Amino acid sequence: MDHNQGRRGHFHRGRRGPDRRGPERRQGAPPDQGNRPERTDRVDVEQIMRDIRTRIAQRSGIELSNQQIQDLAARRLEAILDPRGLKPELLDQLRRSAGERPVSVDVVTPGSAQSYPFDEATLYDSPNALLRFIRKLLQPILRMMFNPTPIAHALALQSRLNAEIAAREAERDRRQAEWNALHYEILQRLALEVSRGAIESQNLVLRVESLAAKVDFNERRVRSIEGTQVRARPQEPVQTAQPVPSVPSEGAAPLPQVVAIQPGDAPRRRRRRRRGRRGPGMTVPAEASASAPLPPGAVVEQDDVEGEDGFEDEVAPEPLDAMESTTVSEPIAEAAPVTSSEPIIPSEAITSSGVITPSAPVTSSEPLSSSEPIAAVEPLATAETAAPHEEPSSPAEPDHQDGQVNE
Amino acid sequence: MKIAIVVQRYGADISGGAELHARYIAERLARYADVRVLTTCARDYLTWRNEFPPGVDRLNGIAVERFRVSCERDAAEFGLRSVHVFSRRHSLDDELDWLASQGPTSPTLLDRLSQGRDEFDFVLLFCARYFHAYHGARIIPERAVLVPTAERDPALGMAMFRPIFRGVRAIMYNSPEEQLLIRAAASNDHVPGVVVGIGSEIPAAVEPARARAKFDLAGRYVVYVGRIDANKGCAELFDFYTRYAAERSDAPTLVLIGRPVLEIPKHPFIKHIGFVDDPDKFDVVAGATALVMPSYCESLSMVALEAWALGRPVIANAHCDVLLGQCLRSNGGLYYANAEEFGAVLDRLLADAVLVDRLGRNGRQFYEQHYSWAVIERKYLDMFAFLSSNAPTHRMEQMPGWFARRVRSLRPAAQVLDELPSGPALDADDGGSGRSAPQGQGAIA
């Protein structure tokens, strides 16, 4: 039950509908009113109410009043009962019968003309007493001519039948009228619900689109931050990865591991990215990204190399040799070669902020500082041992985590 | 200075808004003037049955003269006359008949006013819509100070009240909205007037915990105080609240204080604690998350002011201009216009204790600034001083003649009311700090 039906519509700052209030609006206080009291505590009730109403409007999607939905439904009802597709005057009939149900019941009464009593005496009856007397007097003479009794019986029987038929007919009409009214009501409600459902589904579609846009935007943001991170890597102090000879028997991806090592030597937590977070058009194949020339001094991260085709710890289908050569050889040629078997111990110089000078401006939300862990080449063994600590990152994970250097 | 206060009912146990208003004013003004109350013997506002004995009585040090009501109200007749004047074209005589059928008709009270024409310096007439105020204003317009306590009611659209609003010596309004409404209805800008309102006897200390223990109030709750009546918006409140509570398992309890005229729905979260005395009422309100005011028509809500005085926010019906205006001007309450907004407002308040606190503080400041007794008293005394030092500049219009009163030329009152401007007076002041001069043609300022 909608209690707002028949009431004034949306109320905002004193504007009222013309149904109860006049068309005029107050133009504020009389001129001789004093000043408005100072607002304290910085609470703006109007702003709060605006927020609340906006939220309600967003939650309910397209705002339509009940009357508007009913209007819509009425139009749909016309369409459903399209005269071209159905009986031409069905809608009118339904409406008429829905409206005139009581009339149709009351008009036909079996006690009126059809049930006029008829017996043998009726033949000689008359409102005129004299005439009645004469007929009665001459009745024996008439009986000498023919027998009126069977005629009287037949007519009496017919009268009774007429009454019964009329009653049946009236009952049938009444039921039909009720059915018609019911059908019309059902159709009307059906159309109303269909309209409501259509509006709701439209809202949901809009919402889905909005969410998809948000997801898309977030994906782009993640990628841009990752790109920024790559550019932000310092050129000199970073020990880049060395092409690693393939170790097929170990099972772990023997790719160049450029990972961050916490100064405290804490076990590395690696981010796992779910498949399909990026849109199909957004995914950069591993080969493509690997073959793309990297700027000098750029650090190639595991995540970047792996591409987006699955969890990190899934085995990359590409041949390891190809990966190694395309990924690491050219861009990191300037860096000192580091053998993967030797763990790189971050030196003082590396961890100090003075040494780490990003060659490109850092656009990440969290600027580098001395407390930031520094990227370094991790031995393969570390990568393997780190695998059990991997935790899948939630899609809703804040972006600043992606921007951290120790990823 | 001798002041008469004329009101339809008067008594310690009469808690109607205007009646309590009159009693508070009488008791406060008694500190500065010789105050005498003229009222009827009625206790029940629906029947006006004579229940108090006629004669002089004293209540809290105030002399009270009671006069018999000549006939009780016939509800059916009053209803028919109301329909007639509100919705059909009618005559002034029809309106006067409506006024008589509404009551309380007390010719002896009017005689007393007529005889005491020179006895009182000022006569405060409470409730413009009642018999005593209308005829009292016509008997002694030069001393009549009207406290209309008018709300957006079709009665305000009746033609017979316009000369009264234009002819009394001064008007003490309850709210800027009321002032604007009456000025629009009667074009009485020349009549001195000031927005005063009313204070309340707020206790110095409240004990919400005591009320919680006494009435078994666990958890958070919102409270409604007043007559539990459909006319007060309670039916809608119950509807909105039950819909809200149906969707939430942690809905706050709705505590109801007051006598029920309407059937209260049986709901686990609705708790009716009946009519309570003032200390209990203040304790319960002080412990509430907010006070709910669902009324559509209010001249001034005393319980809302009391809640603000206690530092609690108010959830008001946005369809009531006065409450909405007060919420906006005070920044002390939120408002709702439908069930969704009601739920959202409740959610917001329940989720944000800081906001509740801030709204309550703003409300308290609003109360202290405009409705503390010092402010109220000062406004009355200023008005009396102003009227004493200035001669009246206007006269009461004469009653039309016999034929003119019977011509059916007046439009339906509801139609007239519809054409009056509406909405909260956003830029208005609820009367300022008490130093503002009375407004009108003869105003000082």
Interface residues (C-beta under 8 A of the other chain):
Chain A: H3 N4 R8 H10 F11 R13 G14 R15 R16 P18 R20 R21 G22 P23 E24 R25 R26 G28 A29 P30 D32 Q33 G34 N35 R36 P37 R39 T40 D41 R42 V43 D44 V45 E46 I48 M49 I52 R53 R55 I56 S60
Chain B: P176 Q179 L180 R183 A184 D189 V195 E236 D239 F240 A318 H319 D321 L324 G325 C327 L328 R329 S330 N331 G332 G333 L334 Y335 A337 N338 A339 E340 E341 A344 V345 R348 L355 R358 L359 R361 N362 Q365 F366 Q369 H370 D418 E419 L420 P421 S422 G423 P424 A425 L426 D427 A428 D429 D430 G431 G432 S433 S436 Q439 A443 A445
